[in-house]
Amino acid sequence: MESAISGINDLRTSPPLRLMIDRVSKWFESPRGRTHALDDVSLTVREGEFVCFVGPSGCGKSTLLNMIAGLEMPDTGAVHAGGKMVTAPGAERMMMFQEPALFPWLDVLGNVMFSLKLAPDMTGAERRERALYFLNLVGLGKFTRASIHELSGGMRQRVALARSLAPNPRVLLMDEPFAALDAMTREQLYGDLQRICAEHRKTVVFVTHNVREAACLGNRVFIFSPHPGRLCGEFTIALPRPRDINNPALAEYASEIMDRLKSAGNESAPDAFVI
């Protein structure tokens, strides 16, 4: 039987579209004037695919992620999820941010159960069972009663990941969730995230400045240029999973992506990227 990990990496069977970004543009008003954040961006993401957005600050990648989440609306164009236009946040699309944003007055289990409060079809016992399942999945089964202040940064992000997964969203949206973590913790989470997404067939959109991180995690990497943000390139990462971020073949992909970023007009901010 074909493994779940190989299945998520083999998209030749053309799974159905989960997301469609159709000619999206966005402007923001500020005291300094009108800022053109995104310009005519179109792309698609298939069911079970892991895609990464890479680009410098100001290229609109987080703005686009917020639109997919339903937290912001495009000025022109449209975002579709599961064939329906996104007009508001929805339980089928969950966001995970750089900061865990956990509730310090709740313990680890309470934080994950909080994400299930709006599930009227679940009893309290069912919510608890589901929360425990995902805490075990992220390796925190022994820390259910721990206070948030007792946890390391990596453990807090594991709680945030369990909280995002517990409502069983179709799409997981991740905005630089590992940027503040040390290298060893990030590597552990890369492996965990690949395993979890493969086992549960999650569609993931991941924003990062870390080029090698994008090559490690993504089936495809979308490259953005700034002022205004435009989609200027796409890479398919044809490497088997699970991937090791120290793999020389992965480093070659990262170098190619960096070269494309520079050629797309991002060379003015070389320090914006990690490779």
Secondary structure as GFF3:
##gff-version 3
##sequence-region A 1 275
A	DSSP	alpha_helix	4	9	.	.	.	ID=ss1
A	DSSP	beta_strand	17	30	.	.	.	ID=ss2
A	DSSP	beta_strand	33	46	.	.	.	ID=ss3
A	DSSP	beta_strand	50	54	.	.	.	ID=ss4
A	DSSP	alpha_helix	61	69	.	.	.	ID=ss5
A	DSSP	beta_strand	76	81	.	.	.	ID=ss6
A	DSSP	beta_strand	84	85	.	.	.	ID=ss7
A	DSSP	beta_strand	93	96	.	.	.	ID=ss8
A	DSSP	alpha_helix	108	114	.	.	.	ID=ss9
A	DSSP	alpha_helix	124	137	.	.	.	ID=ss10
A	DSSP	three_ten_helix	141	143	.	.	.	ID=ss11
A	DSSP	three_ten_helix	148	150	.	.	.	ID=ss12
A	DSSP	alpha_helix	153	165	.	.	.	ID=ss13
A	DSSP	beta_strand	171	175	.	.	.	ID=ss14
A	DSSP	alpha_helix	183	200	.	.	.	ID=ss15
A	DSSP	beta_strand	203	208	.	.	.	ID=ss16
A	DSSP	alpha_helix	211	217	.	.	.	ID=ss17
A	DSSP	beta_strand	220	225	.	.	.	ID=ss18
A	DSSP	beta_strand	230	236	.	.	.	ID=ss19
A	DSSP	alpha_helix	248	261	.	.	.	ID=ss20
A	DSSP	pi_helix	262	266	.	.	.	ID=ss21
A	DSSP	three_ten_helix	270	272	.	.	.	ID=ss22
###
